[in-house]
Amino acid sequence: MAAPPVAAPLGRLKRRPDFLRVAGSGRKWVTPGLILQAARRGRGDDPVGGPDDPKVASEAVPGAVPGAVPEAVRVGFTVSRKVGNAVARNRARRRLKAAAEDVLPLAAEPGCDYVIIGRSGTLTRQWPALKQDLETALQGLARRRGQERRPKRGAPRGERREQGRREQGSRKRESGRKR
């Protein structure tokens, strides 16, 4: 008899630098009900609850190998004021949490951090459609896993400024020379 697939424990992203790191990775998928951002966690990033977290797989997931530390999936939620007042934002966040608890443990890539961003459609979307949005986003990101982030147009702001100064200096030098 085959054992059922073991779900990875869901950790939480709570600190701003974690959210910024995930957003900076460039991996995102947009659906009508939510936006999903993902980033692979490096070796230095905290596991489930931090570097001193004694939680092991046998405590976190029933049926897991005792003593093994799984690569936890961490998830963070954010809903901006564009969605509505505090009551609406909290309702959207609760819906996203419930969808994540249903979908992520079995469908998420181990060792990844996810940020789920609520949209105005999060409140009005039917429950099966909202869960399907999350599954679709996970599948879309999994298909794009090997692809790197698209390069931005132009140089970053600081580099543009420096580049302009360099060009100005060269123009001044050229204008002083006899042709």
Secondary structure, 3 states (H helix, E strand, C coil): CCCCCCCCCEEECCCHHHHHHHHHCCEEEECCCEEEEEEECCCCCCCCCCCCCCCCHHHHCCCCCCCCCCCCEEEEEEECCCCCCHHHHHHHHHHHHHHHHHHHHHHCCCCEEEEEEECHHHHHCCHHHHHHHHHHHHHHHHHCCCCCCCCCCCCCHHHHHHHHHHHHHHHHHHHHCCC
